[in-house]
Amino acid sequence: MGVRVLDLTRVLAGPFCTMLLADMGADVIKLELPGIGDDARQFPPFKDGVSLYYVNLNRSVLRLSSPYVALVPLCCASTAELRHVK
C-alpha cells in the first residue's frame, strides 16, 4: 500500500521534504490558498510567466487550490494513518 502525504507547507523547507517523498514514490497532495497559492510562485527565475523555483520544488505533486480546499484535510483524515517521527 502506498503512502499519501497531505502537504500544507509553502516556500522552501516543507515543499523540499514533500518533493523528496514524492521522488521516493509517495502520493503528495499539496493544498494552496485559493486565489493566492504558494508564495514561491512569485520567486524568479521565470519561464513563460511560471516560476521555475516553484515548479522544481513541486514536481510530481498534485496541487489543489479551490474554494473547497479546506474540505480536503477532513476527507483525508478519515483514512489517515498518523505517524510521529522523532
N, CA, C and O of each residue as an XYZ file, in Angstrom:
344
protein
N       0.849     -1.177      0.000
C       0.000      0.000      0.000
C       0.891      1.235      0.000
O       1.868      1.295      0.747
N       0.567      2.212     -0.824
C       1.376      3.411     -0.945
C       1.145      4.401      0.182
O       0.198      4.292      0.962
N       2.037      5.358      0.237
C       1.956      6.417      1.244
C       1.365      7.660      0.589
O       1.787      8.054     -0.498
N       0.396      8.271      1.244
C      -0.195      9.519      0.757
C       0.149     10.617      1.762
O      -0.061     10.459      2.964
N       0.680     11.730      1.253
C       1.101     12.847      2.095
C       0.247     14.050      1.761
O       0.095     14.403      0.591
N      -0.307     14.676      2.772
C      -1.061     15.914      2.610
C      -0.119     17.066      2.930
O       0.275     17.249      4.081
N       0.240     17.836      1.918
C       1.231     18.909      2.044
C       0.536     20.245      2.251
O      -0.115     20.762      1.343
N       0.676     20.801      3.451
C       0.111     22.109      3.777
C       1.213     23.157      3.886
O       0.983     24.246      4.413
N       2.401     22.837      3.396
C       3.560     23.714      3.550
C       3.671     24.699      2.403
O       2.946     24.611      1.412
N       4.610     25.657      2.559
C       4.854     26.618      1.494
C       6.297     27.081      1.541
O       6.979     26.871      2.544
N       6.762     27.693      0.499
C       8.089     28.269      0.279
C       9.160     27.189      0.147
O       9.204     26.580     -0.922
N      10.028     26.884      1.110
C      11.166     26.004      0.808
C      11.213     24.696      1.592
O      11.134     23.627      0.986
N      11.337     24.744      2.899
C      11.630     23.530      3.673
C      10.574     22.436      3.499
O      10.910     21.291      3.198
N       9.313     22.783      3.686
C       8.247     21.793      3.555
C       8.129     21.237      2.147
O       8.108     20.019      1.970
N       8.051     22.118      1.121
C       7.980     21.595     -0.238
C       9.194     20.748     -0.625
O       9.064     19.803     -1.404
N      10.367     21.076     -0.091
C      11.554     20.264     -0.380
C      11.378     18.858      0.190
O      11.687     17.868     -0.474
N      10.879     18.778      1.425
C      10.668     17.464      2.051
C       9.621     16.656      1.302
O       9.815     15.464      1.065
N       8.507     17.291      0.925
C       7.481     16.538      0.208
C       7.931     16.186     -1.209
O       7.483     15.183     -1.764
N       8.818     17.002     -1.806
C       9.390     16.663     -3.101
C      10.183     15.363     -2.982
O      10.081     14.485     -3.838
N      10.978     15.247     -1.909
C      11.757     14.028     -1.701
C      10.845     12.823     -1.492
O      11.106     11.744     -2.024
N       9.777     13.007     -0.717
C       8.832     11.910     -0.501
C       8.171     11.491     -1.813
O       7.990     10.301     -2.069
N       7.809     12.478     -2.647
C       7.220     12.169     -3.952
C       8.226     11.446     -4.838
O       7.866     10.514     -5.556
N       9.491     11.875     -4.791
C      10.533     11.218     -5.578
C      10.710      9.758     -5.163
O      11.114      8.920     -5.970
N      10.404      9.458     -3.889
C      10.530      8.084     -3.394
C       9.244      7.287     -3.572
O       9.156      6.136     -3.143
N       8.240      7.905     -4.208
C       7.037      7.155     -4.546
C       5.774      7.513     -3.796
O       4.722      6.937     -4.074
N       5.835      8.443     -2.857
C       4.629      8.827     -2.124
C       3.702      9.634     -3.027
O       4.154     10.357     -3.915
N       2.404      9.502     -2.788
C       1.423     10.354     -3.452
C       1.305     11.617     -2.608
O       0.872     11.556     -1.458
N       1.685     12.752     -3.167
C       1.669     14.012     -2.422
C       0.559     14.901     -2.966
O       0.489     15.169     -4.166
N      -0.301     15.351     -2.065
C      -1.366     16.289     -2.407
C      -1.039     17.608     -1.723
O      -1.024     17.686     -0.494
N      -0.777     18.640     -2.510
C      -0.415     19.952     -1.974
C      -1.645     20.852     -2.000
O      -2.288     21.021     -3.037
N      -1.957     21.423     -0.849
C      -3.064     22.361     -0.757
C      -2.517     23.778     -0.706
O      -1.575     24.062      0.035
N      -3.105     24.657     -1.490
C      -2.676     26.052     -1.533
C      -3.863     26.957     -1.257
O      -5.016     26.578     -1.464
N      -3.562     28.156     -0.788
C      -4.614     29.121     -0.518
C      -5.322     29.495     -1.821
O      -4.663     29.841     -2.801
N      -6.644     29.429     -1.841
C      -7.384     29.783     -3.051
C      -7.098     31.223     -3.478
O      -7.116     32.138     -2.655
N      -6.838     31.408     -4.755
C      -6.611     32.734     -5.297
C      -5.224     33.291     -5.070
O      -4.837     34.269     -5.710
N      -4.456     32.676     -4.157
C      -3.119     33.168     -3.826
C      -2.065     32.136     -4.194
O      -1.093     32.446     -4.883
N      -2.262     30.923     -3.735
C      -1.288     29.866     -3.984
C      -0.084     29.987     -3.066
O      -0.105     30.740     -2.092
N       0.938     29.259     -3.374
C       2.190     29.263     -2.624
C       2.975     30.529     -2.963
O       3.040     30.923     -4.127
N       3.574     31.170     -1.952
C       4.396     32.365     -2.184
C       5.501     32.108     -3.204
O       5.911     33.014     -3.929
N       5.977     30.869     -3.251
C       7.080     30.527     -4.144
C       6.714     30.706     -5.623
O       7.606     30.746     -6.471
N       5.448     30.811     -5.941
C       5.036     31.053     -7.327
C       5.549     32.408     -7.841
O       5.598     32.648     -9.047
N       5.932     33.288     -6.899
C       6.404     34.628     -7.270
C       7.930     34.725     -7.317
O       8.467     35.792     -7.614
N       8.634     33.628     -7.031
C      10.104     33.656     -6.968
C      10.714     33.422     -8.346
O      10.307     32.500     -9.053
N      11.704     34.261     -8.742
C      12.407     34.044    -10.015
C      13.355     32.849     -9.888
O      13.645     32.413     -8.774
N      13.830     32.326    -10.984
C      13.652     32.762    -12.375
C      12.314     32.280    -12.931
O      11.715     31.328    -12.431
N      11.865     32.968    -13.983
C      10.603     32.643    -14.636
C      10.845     32.196    -16.070
O      11.781     32.643    -16.732
N       9.987     31.314    -16.525
C       9.981     30.931    -17.935
C       8.518     30.896    -18.362
O       7.711     30.173    -17.777
N       8.184     31.665    -19.365
C       6.803     31.769    -19.842
C       5.852     32.152    -18.706
O       4.720     31.673    -18.652
N       6.317     33.019    -17.798
C       5.482     33.504    -16.710
C       5.327     32.557    -15.536
O       4.550     32.832    -14.621
N       6.048     31.449    -15.542
C       5.942     30.448    -14.470
C       7.257     30.389    -13.713
O       8.329     30.360    -14.317
N       7.170     30.370    -12.381
C       8.366     30.303    -11.541
C       9.015     28.923    -11.643
O       8.408     27.915    -11.283
N      10.240     28.888    -12.132
C      10.965     27.617    -12.211
C      11.331     27.098    -10.822
O      11.416     25.890    -10.604
N      11.545     28.019     -9.890
C      11.795     27.658     -8.484
C      10.614     26.836     -7.961
O      10.797     25.760     -7.391
N       9.403     27.358     -8.165
C       8.197     26.688     -7.685
C       8.006     25.337     -8.383
O       7.730     24.329     -7.734
N       8.155     25.330     -9.698
C       7.948     24.096    -10.471
C       8.924     23.007    -10.031
O       8.546     21.842     -9.913
N      10.167     23.383     -9.792
C      11.175     22.407     -9.369
C      10.831     21.783     -8.026
O      10.922     20.566     -7.867
N      10.437     22.605     -7.056
C      10.134     22.078     -5.717
C       8.826     21.302     -5.662
O       8.626     20.492     -4.757
N       7.948     21.535     -6.603
C       6.626     20.914     -6.545
C       6.379     19.952     -7.694
O       5.234     19.720     -8.082
N       7.445     19.396     -8.233
C       7.274     18.399     -9.286
C       6.688     17.127     -8.667
O       6.881     16.861     -7.481
N       6.000     16.377     -9.446
C       5.388     15.103     -9.010
C       4.391     15.291     -7.876
O       4.158     14.368     -7.096
N       3.799     16.483     -7.778
C       2.858     16.778     -6.696
C       1.527     17.191     -7.311
O       1.488     17.983     -8.252
N       0.442     16.650     -6.775
C      -0.893     17.072     -7.189
C      -1.224     18.339     -6.424
O      -1.281     18.323     -5.195
N      -1.444     19.443     -7.139
C      -1.721     20.728     -6.495
C      -3.208     21.033     -6.561
O      -3.830     20.936     -7.619
N      -3.773     21.406     -5.405
C      -5.177     21.754     -5.338
C      -5.319     23.165     -4.777
O      -4.702     23.507     -3.768
N      -6.120     23.960     -5.424
C      -6.410     25.305     -4.936
C      -7.795     25.680     -5.437
O      -7.973     26.000     -6.612
N      -8.773     25.638     -4.540
C     -10.141     25.988     -4.893
C     -10.851     26.457     -3.629
O     -10.315     26.316     -2.530
N     -12.041     27.009     -3.774
C     -12.790     27.426     -2.574
C     -13.085     26.255     -1.633
O     -13.356     26.472     -0.452
N     -13.038     25.032     -2.134
C     -13.354     23.856     -1.322
C     -12.113     23.177     -0.749
O     -12.205     22.091     -0.177
N     -10.964     23.809     -0.900
C      -9.708     23.199     -0.469
C      -9.714     22.907      1.034
O      -9.040     21.976      1.474
N     -10.445     23.666      1.816
C     -10.495     23.448      3.273
C     -11.145     22.106      3.626
O     -10.940     21.601      4.730
N     -11.910     21.533      2.727
C     -12.562     20.253      2.994
C     -11.637     19.064      2.798
O     -11.905     17.984      3.324
N     -10.554     19.242      2.055
C      -9.663     18.130      1.737
C      -9.055     17.498      2.988
O      -9.065     16.272      3.096
N      -8.517     18.288      3.956
C      -7.966     17.629      5.154
C      -9.005     16.788      5.890
O      -8.672     15.733      6.430
N     -10.244     17.235      5.919
C     -11.297     16.463      6.589
C     -11.547     15.143      5.872
O     -11.724     14.106      6.512
N     -11.561     15.181      4.551
C     -11.765     13.951      3.772
C     -10.594     12.994      3.942
O     -10.790     11.786      4.074
N      -9.379     13.529      3.939
C      -8.187     12.691      4.076
C      -8.065     12.109      5.485
O      -7.547     11.006      5.658
N      -8.538     12.844      6.483
C      -8.393     12.394      7.874
C      -9.130     11.088      8.135
O      -8.733     10.314      9.005
N     -10.185     10.843      7.397
C     -10.965      9.629      7.638
C     -10.191      8.363      7.286
O     -10.510      7.290      7.798
N      -9.187      8.466      6.427
C      -8.383      7.303      6.052
C      -6.920      7.456      6.428
O      -6.071      6.693      5.966
N      -6.625      8.441      7.267
C      -5.229      8.748      7.590
C      -4.633      7.809      8.619
O      -5.321      7.296      9.503
N      -3.360      7.604      8.480
C      -2.569      6.914      9.492
C      -1.535      7.934      9.942
O      -0.662      8.324      9.167
N      -1.631      8.360     11.178
C      -0.728      9.382     11.688
C       0.535      8.738     12.232
O       0.484      7.763     12.982
N       1.670      9.303     11.841
C       2.952      8.784     12.319
C       3.747      9.922     12.895
O       3.865     10.985     12.286
N       4.285      9.702     14.053
C       5.146     10.700     14.696
C       6.588     10.253     14.517
O       6.962      9.149     14.911
N       7.382     11.109     13.927
C       8.777     10.790     13.687
C       9.636     11.649     14.601
O       9.486     12.871     14.640
N      10.531     11.010     15.332
C      11.401     11.752     16.253
C      12.742     12.021     15.614
O      13.610     12.635     16.235
